[in-house]
Amino acid sequence: MKKLVLRLLNWWGYEARARAVLPWAFSLETDLEKLGLDAAAVDTVLDVGANVGEHARAFARAFPRATVHAFEPVAATHRRLSAAVADQPRIRPHCLALSDADGPATIALSDNDTINSLEGINPKFGASTGEEVIQRERLDAWLDREGVARVDLLKLDVEGHELAALEGARGVLAAGRIRFLLIETKGVRAEEVRSVGTSLVELEALLAPLGYRLLVLYTDYLHLPPKPFHSNFNALFGRVEGAAASRSTATS
C-alpha cells in the first residue's frame, strides 16, 4: 500500500519523503527537530516583531506546551495582535520593543504596518504616515523581570533594528540562555542591504563571539537582474558549545 501511495503521488507531481530525510531548510520544525529540539518540551518562545500574530500562532501550534511571548510596540498594531490571539491562552502579547536601551523612543510608521521601524521607513515598500512614541526594554532586563530562565527559540524581525535588539540581549546570549535564534536578514554583506535592514555578516560578527553559529538559511525572496540584486533571508543561529572559544583561538 505504501509503495502504491508513493507511485500515485509521483504520478500527480508530488514527492513524499520521511521527515527524517527532508533536506535542510525545507521546514523550520524539522530542522529544529534534527538539531535536537523536542517540540513537546519547548517552554518559551519569543516572537519579536510579531505584527498581528501570524508567526506567534504558528509557534503555538508547533510547540504544544510553550508560552509564546509576542512583542509589538505600535499601539494600533498591538490591539490587532491582542484580538488575533485572544483565543490562544499560551500567547502573551506585549506592547513593547526590544532594543539596546530602556525607555521611550520614536518609531516611524507606514501605511504598510509590517515595515514600521525604529530605523526609518523604506519608501519602496510603503508610504510614511507619521511617528509614534513607543516603549523599549533590553531583553537582558525583561527576562530577569519576568523570571524567564531560558528561551528555546527567539524569532527576531524588527526592520533593521536587529543588531540593537541583540545588543540588549548580550548578557543572556553570553550566558547561553537562548538556544536558537531565527533572524531576518536583508543581504549577506552590509553593502548589499538596500535602505533599512541587517546583513548576515553583521549578525555573524555579533553572535559568533557569544558562541552562536549560523546553522540554516531560509530564502524568502531574491530579486535578480535586470532588477537591482536584492535578497531576503531568515537565518537560524544556534548555541554551539565551545564555538566562542574556538573562534578566539583561531583569530589570536
C-alpha positions as CSV (number, residue, x, y, z in Angstrom):
1,M,0.0,0.0,0.0
2,K,2.8,2.4,0.9
3,K,4.5,1.9,-2.5
4,L,1.2,2.4,-4.3
5,V,0.6,5.7,-2.5
6,L,4.1,6.9,-3.3
7,R,3.6,6.0,-7.0
8,L,0.3,7.8,-7.1
9,L,1.8,10.9,-5.5
10,N,4.7,10.9,-8.0
11,W,2.2,10.5,-10.9
12,W,0.3,13.5,-9.7
13,G,3.5,15.5,-9.5
14,Y,4.2,15.3,-5.8
15,E,7.2,13.9,-3.9
16,A,6.8,12.2,-0.5
17,R,9.7,11.9,1.9
18,A,10.0,10.8,5.5
19,R,10.6,13.7,7.9
20,A,14.0,12.2,8.9
21,V,15.3,12.6,5.3
22,L,13.9,16.0,4.5
23,P,16.6,18.4,3.2
24,W,17.8,21.2,5.4
25,A,15.8,24.5,5.1
26,F,12.7,22.6,4.0
27,S,10.9,23.2,7.3
28,L,11.9,25.1,10.5
29,E,10.1,22.5,12.6
30,T,12.0,19.5,11.1
31,D,15.3,21.4,11.2
32,L,14.9,22.1,14.9
33,E,14.0,18.5,15.4
34,K,17.1,17.4,13.7
35,L,19.1,19.8,15.8
36,G,17.8,18.1,19.0
37,L,14.9,20.4,19.9
38,D,12.0,18.3,21.2
39,A,8.8,20.3,20.3
40,A,6.9,18.8,23.2
41,A,9.5,20.0,25.7
42,V,9.7,23.6,24.4
43,D,8.7,26.0,27.2
44,T,9.4,29.5,26.0
45,V,9.3,31.2,22.5
46,L,9.8,34.9,21.9
47,D,8.2,36.4,18.7
48,V,9.9,39.8,18.5
49,G,8.3,41.9,15.8
50,A,5.1,40.0,16.0
51,N,2.8,42.3,13.9
52,V,-0.6,40.7,14.1
53,G,0.5,37.3,15.3
54,E,0.8,35.0,12.3
55,H,4.1,33.6,13.5
56,A,3.0,33.5,17.1
57,R,0.0,31.4,16.3
58,A,2.2,29.0,14.2
59,F,4.7,28.7,17.1
60,A,1.8,27.9,19.5
61,R,0.7,25.1,17.1
62,A,4.2,23.7,16.6
63,F,5.1,23.7,20.3
64,P,2.1,22.4,22.2
65,R,3.1,23.4,25.8
66,A,5.1,26.5,25.1
67,T,4.3,30.1,26.2
68,V,4.8,32.4,23.3
69,H,5.6,36.0,24.1
70,A,4.7,38.3,21.2
71,F,6.2,41.7,21.1
72,E,4.6,44.5,19.1
73,P,5.3,48.1,20.1
74,V,2.9,50.1,18.0
75,A,-0.4,50.6,19.8
76,A,-2.8,50.1,16.9
77,T,-1.0,47.0,15.7
78,H,-0.7,45.7,19.2
79,R,-4.5,46.0,19.6
80,R,-4.9,43.9,16.4
81,L,-2.4,41.4,17.7
82,S,-4.2,41.1,21.0
83,A,-7.5,40.5,19.2
84,A,-6.0,37.9,16.8
85,V,-4.6,35.8,19.7
86,A,-7.4,36.3,22.2
87,D,-8.4,32.6,21.7
88,Q,-4.8,31.5,22.4
89,P,-4.1,31.4,26.2
90,R,-0.5,30.5,25.7
91,I,0.3,33.5,23.6
92,R,1.0,36.6,25.6
93,P,1.1,39.9,23.7
94,H,3.4,42.7,24.9
95,C,3.2,46.4,23.7
96,L,7.0,46.7,23.8
97,A,10.1,46.9,21.6
98,L,13.2,45.0,22.5
99,S,16.3,47.2,22.0
100,D,19.7,48.2,23.4
101,A,18.2,50.7,25.9
102,D,15.2,51.0,28.2
103,G,12.7,53.8,27.9
104,P,10.7,55.7,25.3
105,A,11.7,56.0,21.6
106,T,10.1,57.3,18.4
107,I,9.2,54.8,15.8
108,A,8.5,55.6,12.1
109,L,5.0,54.5,10.9
110,S,3.9,53.3,7.4
111,D,0.7,52.5,5.7
112,N,2.3,49.0,5.4
113,D,2.4,48.2,9.2
114,T,4.8,45.3,8.6
115,I,7.6,47.9,8.0
116,N,7.1,50.2,11.0
117,S,10.7,50.7,12.2
118,L,12.9,52.4,14.8
119,E,15.4,52.8,11.9
120,G,13.1,54.6,9.4
121,I,10.8,53.7,6.5
122,N,11.9,52.3,3.2
123,P,9.6,54.2,0.8
124,K,9.8,51.3,-1.7
125,F,7.6,49.2,0.5
126,G,5.2,51.7,2.0
127,A,4.5,55.4,2.5
128,S,5.3,57.2,5.7
129,T,2.3,58.0,7.9
130,G,4.0,59.7,10.8
131,E,5.6,58.7,14.1
132,E,4.7,57.3,17.5
133,V,6.4,57.2,20.8
134,I,6.8,53.6,22.0
135,Q,8.4,51.9,24.9
136,R,11.7,49.9,24.7
137,E,13.4,47.4,27.0
138,R,16.6,45.4,26.9
139,L,15.9,41.6,26.7
140,D,18.5,41.2,29.5
141,A,16.3,43.2,31.8
142,W,13.0,41.8,30.5
143,L,13.9,38.2,31.0
144,D,15.0,38.9,34.6
145,R,12.0,40.9,35.4
146,E,9.7,38.2,34.0
147,G,11.6,35.4,35.7
148,V,12.3,33.6,32.4
149,A,15.4,31.5,32.9
150,R,15.8,30.1,29.4
151,V,14.4,30.8,25.9
152,D,14.1,27.9,23.5
153,L,13.6,30.0,20.3
154,L,13.8,33.7,19.6
155,K,12.4,35.0,16.4
156,L,13.6,38.5,15.5
157,D,12.1,40.5,12.6
158,V,12.3,44.2,13.5
159,E,13.1,46.0,10.2
160,G,16.7,46.9,10.6
161,H,16.8,47.1,14.5
162,E,18.0,43.5,14.9
163,L,21.6,44.5,16.0
164,A,20.3,46.8,18.6
165,A,17.9,44.2,19.9
166,L,20.7,41.7,20.1
167,E,23.0,44.2,21.9
168,G,20.3,44.5,24.6
169,A,20.4,40.7,24.9
170,R,24.2,40.4,25.1
171,G,24.2,39.2,28.7
172,V,21.7,36.4,28.2
173,L,23.3,35.4,24.9
174,A,26.7,35.2,26.6
175,A,25.2,33.0,29.3
176,G,23.7,30.7,26.8
177,R,20.1,31.4,28.0
178,I,18.8,31.4,24.4
179,R,19.1,28.2,22.5
180,F,18.1,29.1,18.9
181,L,17.5,32.4,17.1
182,L,15.6,32.9,13.8
183,I,16.6,36.4,12.5
184,E,15.5,38.3,9.4
185,T,18.4,39.5,7.2
186,K,18.3,41.6,4.1
187,G,21.5,40.5,2.5
188,V,24.7,38.6,3.0
189,R,27.1,41.6,3.1
190,A,26.4,45.0,4.6
191,E,26.8,46.7,1.2
192,E,24.0,44.5,-0.2
193,V,21.4,45.9,2.2
194,R,19.2,48.4,0.5
195,S,17.9,51.0,2.9
196,V,16.6,49.5,6.2
197,G,17.9,46.1,7.2
198,T,20.6,44.0,8.7
199,S,23.1,41.8,6.9
200,L,24.1,38.2,7.6
201,V,27.8,39.3,8.1
202,E,26.8,41.8,10.7
203,L,24.7,39.2,12.6
204,E,27.5,36.7,12.5
205,A,30.1,39.2,13.7
206,L,27.9,39.9,16.8
207,L,26.8,36.4,17.6
208,A,29.8,34.2,16.9
209,P,31.9,35.6,19.8
210,L,29.0,34.7,22.0
211,G,29.0,31.1,20.9
212,Y,26.3,31.1,18.2
213,R,26.8,29.7,14.7
214,L,24.7,30.0,11.5
215,L,23.0,26.7,11.1
216,V,20.3,27.0,8.4
217,L,19.4,29.8,5.9
218,Y,15.8,30.1,4.6
219,T,15.4,32.2,1.5
220,D,12.4,34.5,1.5
221,Y,12.9,36.0,-1.9
222,L,15.6,37.1,-4.4
223,H,15.5,40.0,-6.9
224,L,17.8,39.1,-9.8
225,P,18.9,41.1,-12.8
226,P,17.7,43.0,-14.7
227,K,16.3,44.3,-11.3
228,P,18.9,45.5,-8.8
229,F,20.0,42.4,-6.9
230,H,18.3,42.1,-3.5
231,S,17.9,39.2,-1.2
232,N,15.9,38.5,2.0
233,F,16.6,35.5,4.3
234,N,15.7,34.2,7.7
235,A,18.8,32.9,9.4
236,L,18.7,30.2,12.1
237,F,21.5,30.5,14.6
238,G,22.2,28.1,17.4
239,R,24.3,27.9,20.5
240,V,27.3,25.7,19.8
241,E,29.3,24.9,23.0
242,G,32.9,25.8,22.6
243,A,32.3,27.9,19.5
244,A,33.3,31.2,21.0
245,A,36.5,29.8,22.5
246,S,37.5,28.1,19.2
247,R,36.9,31.4,17.3
248,S,39.1,33.4,19.7
249,T,41.8,30.8,19.5
250,A,41.7,30.8,15.7
251,T,42.0,34.6,15.5
252,S,44.6,35.1,18.2
